[in-house]
Amino acid sequence: DTGVSQNPRHKITKRGQNVTFRCDPISEHNRLYWYRQTLGQGPEFLTYFQNEAQLEKSRLLSDRFSAERPKGSFSTLEIQRTEQGDSAMYLCASRELIGELFFGEGSRLTVL
Amino acid sequence: AQSVTQPDIHITVSEGASLELRCNYSYGATPYLFWYVQSPGQGLQLLLKYFSGDTLVQGTKGFEAEFKRSQSSFNLRKPSVHWSDAAEYFCAVGVGAGNNRKLIWGLGTSLAVNP
């Protein structure tokens, strides 16, 4: 297993466009987390899944953000009508029910 | 409120010198504590963690951290820094109960290493 994989690694888009990021967790991990990280800040929790169920969403996750994990394996994070303030690194992490978090390398979003 | 404070935004040390990165947390219950390292273009990698037991925890890459409940601190140390240790270091505390625990992060400390 190669670890947590995120795609694309970098996305540049114009304001108002929709973007989607994909995360493939470590295969036996049933917990999957999304974080957002801006320059000079620590990661901010966005949401997490246990298998296909989305168990918690942060208040940071506005209505323009939606995350899915339809089959309990990979997850997608979609941002609709992007704004410049959405520019950040979007991090995915996974773990077993109990255990350490393994992070992907992140997907960097730049909104022009 | 739950929070993590890393007082030093940026630290520069010489190669071979000792290092201590500070971390203070605010959390009412017994904390689960973590240090992660993030190198440019890399994902976050776990250096070490404290759940219970011995308050001095050994991690990867020669790092260690000591949990001091009385000071609400979990400082990261390394006796001799290598140039490859230059990176961003994040302290985090796990809050919540059982399987619903999530991480609260500090703002990070950027480490530069002079040759």
Boltz contact constraints between the chains, C-beta under 6 A:
constraints:
  - contact:
      token1: [A, 41]
      token2: [B, 107]
      max_distance: 6.0
  - contact:
      token1: [A, 42]
      token2: [B, 90]
      max_distance: 6.0
  - contact:
      token1: [A, 42]
      token2: [B, 105]
      max_distance: 6.0
  - contact:
      token1: [A, 42]
      token2: [B, 106]
      max_distance: 6.0
  - contact:
      token1: [A, 42]
      token2: [B, 107]
      max_distance: 6.0
  - contact:
      token1: [A, 42]
      token2: [B, 108]
      max_distance: 6.0
  - contact:
      token1: [A, 43]
      token2: [B, 105]
      max_distance: 6.0
  - contact:
      token1: [A, 45]
      token2: [B, 102]
      max_distance: 6.0
  - contact:
      token1: [A, 97]
      token2: [B, 99]
      max_distance: 6.0
  - contact:
      token1: [A, 100]
      token2: [B, 46]
      max_distance: 6.0
  - contact:
      token1: [A, 103]
      token2: [B, 43]
      max_distance: 6.0
  - contact:
      token1: [A, 103]
      token2: [B, 44]
      max_distance: 6.0
  - contact:
      token1: [A, 104]
      token2: [B, 43]
      max_distance: 6.0
  - contact:
      token1: [A, 105]
      token2: [B, 43]
      max_distance: 6.0
